[in-house]
Amino acid sequence: MDSVSTAYARAVDTTTIEVYERSARRWIERRGEATDGLGGRFRAQVGEGPVADLGCGAGRYLGEIGPPVIGVDATAAMLELARRSGCPLVRADLEALPFGDATLAGAFARHSYLHLPKDRLGSALRDVRRALRPGGHLLVTVIEGSYEGHALPGDDFAGRFFACWGASELAAILESAGFVDVDVETLERPRGHDLVGTARR
């Protein structure tokens, strides 16, 4: 049986997907496996319940998060690389998640929702909240800033769409999507800062 199942894709930015489809191998060679501890930190917060790595890409966080975890991505080439994890995988859209209501204990999203336009993030986050159990945990990261478009300065895989966020903006949109215990912290990155937002349903 194929280890990657397909749900549906609704409105993924096609240019961004094309970049990942043709660059998946080079992308993981440059990025490598996750070493920042975010996956382990997330699993410690969630506990033993089922979680989804939303926008899992080549699966660099799946091992750190640990089972039970499902990898979700819109890019076939990335999911092909993620097969090495042995985790269940599904090709699907972040804006239309293939999970029933209140089925997940947690959702992990490392630099995935930053590929959505700002005016669509609120709806996508409400869909994540729908899929989370009461009390379920969310961890989402974005790049700090105000840029939005397909030409992010310093992007080493040019052509991808990015929406950058301020800390107060990210907190506000998480709260408007219905999340509680919202916290946003800043992490150093090679060029600028990341924002790490955590919240609960």
N, C-alpha and C positions, 0 to 999 in steps of 0.2 A: 504494500500500500504506500502511496506517495506520502512523504512526511510533511508536505506543504499543501494545505487546503486553501481554496480560494473563496472569499466572500464576494465583495463587490467594491468597486471604486466609483466615487461620485464626482468629486471636484478636485482631485489632486492636481497640483500645478504640473502640467505636462513637461515643461522645460526642466524643472527640477528632477523629475523622475528620469528623464532622458539622460541627464548628467550622471545620476547614480547608476543607471543601467549600463552605460558604457565605461564607467570608471570604478566599478565596485572593487575589483581586485586591487587597483592602485590605492584606492581609498583605505582599505583595511591594512595594506602594507605600510602606509604612512601613519595610520592611527594606532594600529596594534590592539592588543587586548586592553580592557579597562584597568586602570591602576589607581584611580582617584578615590576608591572606596565608597562611591555613592550607591552602588548596587547593594553592597553589604549593609550600609547604613539604612537603606530603604527596607531591606528584608528584616532587619532587627526591629524596625518600627512596626511592620506589618505582622510579624510572627509567621505561623505555619500555613496560612491560608493561600488559596490560588491567586496569582497575580498575573498581570500582562505587562510586557515590555512594549510600549506603544511607540512605533518607529524604531524597532530593534536594529534595523540595518543589518550589518554582517554578524550580529549576535555578540558583540564584544562585551556586553554586560550580562548576558544570560547566565554564564557560569558563576559570576559574582553574586547575582540575585539568588540563584539556586531554586530547585523545584519546590512546589509546583509552579512553573512559569510558562506562559505562552508568548512566543514572539510574534509581533504584528508589524508588517511593513507593506508598503505599496510597491516595492521594487523587487521584481523577480530575481535579478542578479544578486542583490544583497541577501535575499532569503536563501538562495542556493549556497552562499558562503556560510550562512547561519546554520545549515544542516549539521555541521560538525558538532554543534552543541548537544545534539540528540533530543532537544526540546521540541514539543509540538509548535508548529509555525502556521501562520495564516496570512495570506495576502489580502489586505483590506485597507480601507480608507479611514484615516483618523477622524473624519467627520461623520462616519456612519459605522460605528464599531459593531462587530459581529458577536456581541455578547448579550445574553438576556439581562433583564433588570435584576439588580442586586446580586450578581453572581461572583463578583471579584472582591477579594480582601484588600487589593491594592492595585494601583496603576503607576507605572514608572515611565517617564517620558524625557529622556536625555536628548536635548537638541532636536526635537522632532516637531513640536508645535510652532517653533519659530519659522517653519516653512509655510505657515498659513497666514493670509492677510489678517491684519488686526481686526477688521470688521467681521471676521468669521470665527475668531478664537472663542468668543463667549458661547456660541452655539456648540462648538466642539467640546468645550469643557462641560457643558450641561449634559452632553451625551456620555462623557466619562463618569460624571456623577451618577447618572442613571444606572450605569453598569456596576457601580460600587455598592457593596453592602453598607447598611448603616454603620457609621464609624470607620468605614474603609479609608485607607490612606492614599494620597496622591503626592507624587514628587515630579515636578516639571522644571526643566531648565531652559533658559533662553539667553541670548546675548544682550547685555545692557547697552542701551543707546536709543537713538531715535530714527535710525535708518529703516526704510522699507522699500524693497525693490529687488531687481535681478543683478545688481552690480555692487555687492557689498565689498568695500575696500579690504584688500588683503585676502579675499576668498581664494583658496588654492585649487578649488574646482569651480571655475567661473561659470556663471549662468544660473546658479541656483537662486531661488527666491528666498529672501530673509525678511522677517519683521522683528526688529529689536524693540526692547521694552525698558521703561523705567521701573524702579522698584515699586513706587506707589501705584503705577498703572497696573502692574502685574497683580499686586495685592487686591486692587479694586475689582479687576475682572474675575479673579477667583471668588471673591465674595459675592459678586453679582451673579455668578453661576450657581450659588447656593452652598458653597463650601464654608466650613467653619475652622477655627483654630489656624487661620492662615498666617504663615510666616514667610518672609522673603529675606534671604541673605545674599551677600555678594561674595563671589569667589574670584580670585585672580586667574587670568588666562594669559597666554603668550601675547595676545594683542587685545588689551582692554580687560573687561570683566564679564563673568557670567552671573546671572541671577538664578538662585535655586529657590523655587517656591514649594512649600509643603503645606498640606491642608488635609482635612478630613470631611467625609460626607456627613 
